[in-house]
């Protein structure tokens, strides 16, 4: 059984979606330290004028605060701003916007207190829209794990009965595969290759990569979008 893990990310990017698609179980690492100026509470979407960074304001606590304890600062009208940016400035007129508009914008019609709940909801929305049925579980629901770094990840993988863990290539410098081997778990590398696709509000030469996954969804649609991800995985040299 192959497991993938990732911190909860608001409006997740395609690399996270691709990782979940390749896995039998996706674990949201909500029990690790919140990363300031990271991607847990923000991501880019594509507007005609360029990338727009959508950030969920959070209440700053102790530096070692866990993601699951991070609270959203709702004194700012962030939901209205993000709703308006997506609906009016970025994706109105995209080929599949009307099909997924209600599902995407429905997130902003709910009240959110904890960042991890919001981030996990946007991940579930993206996976469901693409038709990816990989189950999701939060690490905080699995119990306590005393390890750190690779030991911690190996303990989580062992807890869910994994025989392998799929890791992003960016983790090669700090994942200790020998630690996983002690738990009887193999480490596999994702080798994610970003697909290129038409963006409705931009010329092909001005393609913006690394946008939130919803950019591919509303521009290419779920079937074609998922096929692009899988084709790039099968032939990473193409395109």
NORGIUR-V65923 format. One record per pair of residues at least 12 apart in sequence whose C-alpha atoms are under 8 Angstrom apart, sorted by the first residue. I is the first residue (numbers start at 0). J is the second residue. D is the distance in whole Angstrom. If there is no record, write none. Layout:
BEGIN
i=I j=J d=D
i=I j=J d=D
END
This chain:
BEGIN
i=0 j=23 d=6
i=0 j=24 d=8
i=0 j=160 d=7
i=0 j=161 d=5
i=0 j=162 d=5
i=0 j=163 d=6
i=1 j=22 d=5
i=1 j=23 d=5
i=1 j=24 d=7
i=1 j=161 d=6
i=1 j=162 d=6
i=1 j=163 d=5
i=1 j=164 d=6
i=1 j=165 d=7
i=2 j=22 d=5
i=2 j=23 d=6
i=2 j=24 d=5
i=2 j=25 d=6
i=2 j=26 d=7
i=2 j=156 d=7
i=2 j=161 d=6
i=2 j=162 d=8
i=2 j=163 d=6
i=2 j=164 d=5
i=2 j=165 d=6
i=3 j=18 d=7
i=3 j=19 d=7
i=3 j=22 d=6
i=3 j=23 d=8
i=3 j=24 d=6
i=3 j=25 d=5
i=3 j=26 d=6
i=3 j=164 d=6
i=3 j=165 d=5
i=3 j=166 d=7
i=4 j=25 d=6
i=4 j=26 d=5
i=4 j=27 d=6
i=4 j=28 d=6
i=4 j=164 d=8
i=4 j=165 d=8
i=4 j=166 d=7
i=5 j=25 d=8
i=5 j=26 d=7
i=5 j=27 d=5
i=5 j=28 d=6
i=6 j=27 d=6
i=6 j=28 d=5
i=6 j=29 d=6
i=6 j=31 d=8
i=6 j=39 d=7
i=7 j=27 d=6
i=7 j=28 d=7
i=7 j=29 d=6
i=7 j=39 d=6
i=7 j=115 d=6
i=7 j=118 d=6
i=7 j=119 d=6
i=7 j=122 d=8
i=8 j=38 d=6
i=8 j=39 d=4
i=8 j=40 d=6
i=8 j=41 d=7
i=8 j=118 d=5
i=8 j=119 d=7
i=8 j=122 d=7
i=9 j=38 d=7
i=9 j=39 d=6
i=9 j=40 d=5
i=9 j=41 d=6
i=9 j=42 d=7
i=9 j=117 d=7
i=9 j=118 d=4
i=9 j=119 d=7
i=9 j=121 d=6
i=9 j=122 d=7
i=10 j=41 d=7
i=10 j=42 d=6
i=10 j=118 d=7
i=10 j=121 d=5
i=10 j=122 d=7
i=10 j=211 d=6
i=10 j=212 d=7
i=10 j=213 d=8
i=11 j=42 d=7
i=11 j=118 d=8
i=11 j=121 d=7
i=11 j=122 d=6
i=11 j=125 d=8
i=11 j=211 d=6
i=11 j=212 d=6
i=12 j=42 d=8
i=12 j=209 d=6
i=12 j=210 d=6
i=12 j=211 d=4
i=12 j=212 d=5
i=13 j=193 d=8
i=13 j=209 d=7
i=13 j=210 d=8
i=13 j=211 d=7
i=13 j=212 d=5
i=14 j=191 d=6
i=14 j=193 d=8
i=16 j=125 d=8
i=16 j=126 d=7
i=16 j=212 d=7
i=17 j=191 d=7
i=17 j=228 d=7
i=18 j=165 d=7
i=18 j=166 d=8
i=18 j=167 d=8
i=18 j=189 d=7
i=19 j=131 d=8
i=19 j=133 d=6
i=20 j=131 d=6
i=20 j=132 d=8
i=20 j=133 d=7
i=22 j=133 d=7
i=22 j=165 d=7
i=23 j=133 d=6
i=23 j=134 d=7
i=24 j=133 d=6
i=24 j=134 d=5
i=24 j=135 d=6
i=24 j=136 d=8
i=25 j=133 d=7
i=25 j=134 d=6
i=25 j=135 d=5
i=25 j=136 d=6
i=26 j=135 d=6
i=26 j=136 d=5
i=26 j=137 d=6
i=26 j=138 d=6
i=27 j=119 d=8
i=27 j=135 d=7
i=27 j=136 d=6
i=27 j=137 d=5
i=27 j=138 d=6
i=28 j=137 d=6
i=28 j=138 d=5
i=28 j=139 d=8
i=29 j=65 d=7
i=29 j=66 d=5
i=29 j=67 d=5
i=29 j=115 d=7
i=29 j=137 d=6
i=29 j=138 d=6
i=29 j=139 d=6
i=30 j=65 d=6
i=30 j=66 d=6
i=30 j=67 d=6
i=30 j=138 d=6
i=30 j=139 d=5
i=31 j=65 d=5
i=31 j=66 d=6
i=32 j=63 d=6
i=32 j=64 d=6
i=32 j=65 d=4
i=32 j=66 d=6
i=33 j=62 d=8
i=33 j=63 d=7
i=33 j=64 d=6
i=33 j=65 d=5
i=33 j=66 d=5
i=33 j=69 d=7
i=39 j=118 d=7
i=40 j=54 d=6
i=40 j=55 d=5
i=40 j=56 d=7
i=40 j=57 d=8
i=40 j=114 d=7
i=40 j=118 d=7
i=41 j=53 d=5
i=41 j=54 d=4
i=41 j=55 d=6
i=42 j=54 d=7
i=42 j=210 d=7
i=42 j=211 d=6
i=43 j=209 d=8
i=43 j=210 d=5
i=43 j=211 d=6
i=44 j=85 d=8
i=44 j=89 d=7
i=44 j=210 d=5
i=44 j=211 d=6
i=44 j=214 d=7
i=45 j=89 d=6
i=45 j=207 d=7
i=45 j=210 d=7
i=45 j=214 d=7
i=46 j=88 d=6
i=46 j=89 d=4
i=46 j=90 d=8
i=46 j=200 d=7
i=47 j=88 d=8
i=47 j=89 d=7
i=47 j=200 d=5
i=47 j=201 d=6
i=49 j=207 d=8
i=50 j=207 d=7
i=50 j=210 d=8
i=53 j=81 d=7
i=54 j=77 d=8
i=55 j=71 d=7
i=55 j=72 d=8
i=55 j=77 d=6
i=56 j=71 d=6
i=56 j=72 d=5
i=56 j=73 d=7
i=56 j=75 d=7
i=56 j=77 d=7
i=57 j=69 d=7
i=57 j=70 d=6
i=57 j=71 d=4
i=57 j=72 d=5
i=57 j=114 d=8
i=58 j=70 d=6
i=58 j=71 d=6
i=58 j=72 d=5
i=66 j=114 d=7
i=66 j=115 d=6
i=67 j=113 d=7
i=67 j=114 d=7
i=67 j=115 d=6
i=67 j=139 d=8
i=68 j=113 d=7
i=69 j=113 d=6
i=69 j=114 d=6
i=69 j=115 d=7
i=70 j=112 d=6
i=70 j=113 d=5
i=70 j=114 d=6
i=71 j=111 d=7
i=71 j=112 d=5
i=71 j=113 d=6
i=71 j=114 d=6
i=72 j=112 d=8
i=73 j=112 d=8
i=78 j=107 d=5
i=78 j=108 d=8
i=79 j=107 d=7
i=81 j=107 d=8
i=82 j=104 d=6
i=82 j=107 d=6
i=86 j=100 d=8
i=86 j=104 d=8
i=89 j=200 d=8
i=90 j=217 d=7
i=92 j=199 d=7
i=93 j=198 d=8
i=93 j=199 d=5
i=93 j=200 d=8
i=93 j=217 d=6
i=93 j=218 d=6
i=94 j=199 d=7
i=94 j=217 d=6
i=94 j=218 d=6
i=94 j=219 d=7
i=94 j=220 d=8
i=95 j=216 d=7
i=95 j=217 d=4
i=95 j=218 d=6
i=95 j=219 d=7
i=95 j=220 d=6
i=96 j=217 d=5
i=96 j=218 d=8
i=99 j=128 d=8
i=99 j=217 d=7
i=102 j=124 d=7
i=103 j=124 d=7
i=106 j=120 d=8
i=106 j=121 d=7
i=125 j=212 d=7
i=125 j=213 d=7
i=128 j=216 d=8
i=128 j=221 d=6
i=129 j=216 d=7
i=129 j=221 d=5
i=129 j=222 d=7
i=129 j=224 d=8
i=129 j=225 d=7
i=130 j=221 d=7
i=138 j=155 d=7
i=141 j=155 d=8
i=141 j=158 d=7
i=148 j=174 d=8
i=149 j=173 d=8
i=149 j=174 d=6
i=149 j=175 d=6
i=149 j=176 d=8
i=149 j=178 d=7
i=149 j=179 d=7
i=150 j=178 d=6
i=150 j=179 d=8
i=153 j=178 d=7
i=153 j=179 d=5
i=153 j=182 d=7
i=153 j=184 d=8
i=154 j=182 d=8
i=156 j=184 d=8
i=157 j=182 d=7
i=157 j=184 d=8
i=161 j=184 d=7
i=162 j=183 d=7
i=162 j=184 d=5
i=162 j=185 d=6
i=163 j=184 d=5
i=163 j=185 d=4
i=163 j=186 d=6
i=163 j=187 d=7
i=164 j=184 d=7
i=164 j=185 d=6
i=164 j=186 d=5
i=164 j=187 d=6
i=165 j=186 d=6
i=165 j=187 d=5
i=165 j=188 d=6
i=165 j=189 d=6
i=166 j=186 d=7
i=166 j=187 d=6
i=166 j=188 d=5
i=166 j=189 d=6
i=167 j=188 d=6
i=167 j=189 d=5
i=167 j=190 d=7
i=167 j=191 d=7
i=168 j=188 d=6
i=168 j=189 d=6
i=168 j=190 d=6
i=168 j=191 d=8
i=190 j=232 d=7
i=191 j=231 d=8
i=191 j=232 d=7
i=192 j=228 d=8
i=192 j=231 d=6
i=192 j=232 d=7
i=192 j=235 d=6
i=193 j=208 d=7
i=193 j=209 d=8
i=193 j=228 d=8
i=193 j=231 d=7
i=194 j=227 d=6
i=194 j=228 d=6
i=194 j=231 d=6
i=194 j=238 d=8
i=195 j=208 d=8
i=195 j=238 d=8
i=196 j=215 d=7
i=196 j=218 d=8
i=196 j=219 d=7
i=197 j=218 d=7
i=197 j=219 d=7
i=198 j=214 d=8
i=198 j=218 d=6
i=199 j=218 d=6
END
